[in-house]
Amino acid sequence: TVCEGTERIGKFAMSSAANLTCVHVPEGVVTIGDSAFYNSNLIEEMGLPTTLESIDNSAFTWCDALTRINYASSSDDWAGISVGDNNELLSNGQVTVYPAK
């Protein structure tokens, strides 16, 4: 899990995380860095905060089990997040984003 008060999840911070199946990213995180969750292929679900502004290159590359993102804001806000290259699973239908209602 990501600690409260974190503003940026750094490059390769949780890459190849063994036994990690669910991640909650707390409010206050603005950026998910390059390859932050690279090859964390057991993550199935993730919760992302309203404060998120960017997801850098390859942040979710080889996260093949990831199928659900719970996003704490609206679909319009989700569309406003800057997403870097090699994060195709966020746009190819592999992951379903569930915005707040």
C-alpha positions in Angstrom: 0.0 0.0 0.0 1.1 3.6 -0.5 1.6 5.7 2.6 -0.5 8.8 3.3 1.3 12.0 2.5 3.0 10.6 -0.6 2.8 12.9 -3.6 4.6 10.9 -6.2 5.1 7.1 -6.7 8.6 7.0 -8.0 10.2 5.2 -10.9 10.1 1.4 -10.4 8.8 2.0 -6.8 6.6 -1.1 -6.8 7.8 -2.9 -9.9 7.8 -6.7 -9.8 5.9 -6.6 -6.5 5.4 -10.2 -5.4 2.0 -11.1 -3.8 0.5 -7.7 -4.3 -3.1 -8.1 -5.6 -4.8 -4.8 -4.6 -3.4 -1.3 -4.3 -4.9 1.8 -2.8 -3.3 5.0 -3.8 -4.2 7.7 -1.2 -5.4 11.3 -1.8 -2.5 13.6 -2.3 -0.7 11.5 -4.9 -0.3 13.6 -8.0 2.0 11.4 -10.2 2.5 7.7 -10.8 6.1 7.6 -12.1 7.7 5.7 -15.0 7.4 1.9 -14.6 6.1 2.4 -11.0 4.1 -0.9 -11.1 6.0 -2.5 -14.0 5.7 -6.3 -14.0 3.5 -6.4 -10.9 1.5 -9.0 -12.7 -0.6 -10.1 -9.7 -2.3 -6.7 -9.1 -6.0 -7.2 -10.0 -7.5 -4.0 -8.6 -6.4 -0.5 -7.8 -7.9 2.6 -6.2 -6.8 5.9 -7.5 -7.3 9.4 -6.0 -8.9 12.6 -7.3 -5.6 14.3 -6.9 -3.9 12.2 -9.6 -2.7 14.3 -12.6 -0.4 12.1 -14.5 0.5 8.5 -15.1 4.0 8.3 -16.6 5.4 5.9 -19.2 5.1 2.2 -18.7 3.6 2.7 -15.2 1.4 -0.4 -15.7 3.4 -2.4 -18.3 3.0 -6.2 -17.6 0.3 -5.7 -15.1 -1.7 -8.4 -16.9 -4.0 -9.2 -14.0 -5.2 -5.6 -13.5 -8.8 -5.4 -14.6 -10.4 -2.9 -12.3 -9.6 0.7 -11.3 -11.8 2.4 -8.8 -11.3 6.2 -9.4 -12.5 8.6 -6.8 -13.9 11.2 -9.2 -15.8 11.5 -12.5 -15.3 10.1 -16.0 -14.5 13.6 -17.2 -11.8 14.0 -14.5 -10.4 10.6 -15.5 -10.1 11.8 -19.1 -8.1 14.8 -18.0 -5.3 12.7 -16.5 -2.1 12.8 -18.6 -1.2 9.2 -19.5 2.3 8.4 -20.9 3.3 5.8 -23.4 3.1 2.1 -22.9 0.0 2.1 -20.7 -2.2 0.6 -23.3 -4.1 -1.5 -20.7 -5.7 1.7 -19.5 -7.3 2.4 -22.9 -7.6 -1.0 -24.7 -10.5 -2.3 -22.7 -8.4 -4.6 -20.4 -9.1 -2.3 -17.4 -12.5 -1.0 -16.5 -12.5 2.3 -14.7 -15.2 2.8 -12.1 -15.6 6.5 -11.4 -17.4 7.8 -8.3 -21.1 8.4 -8.8 
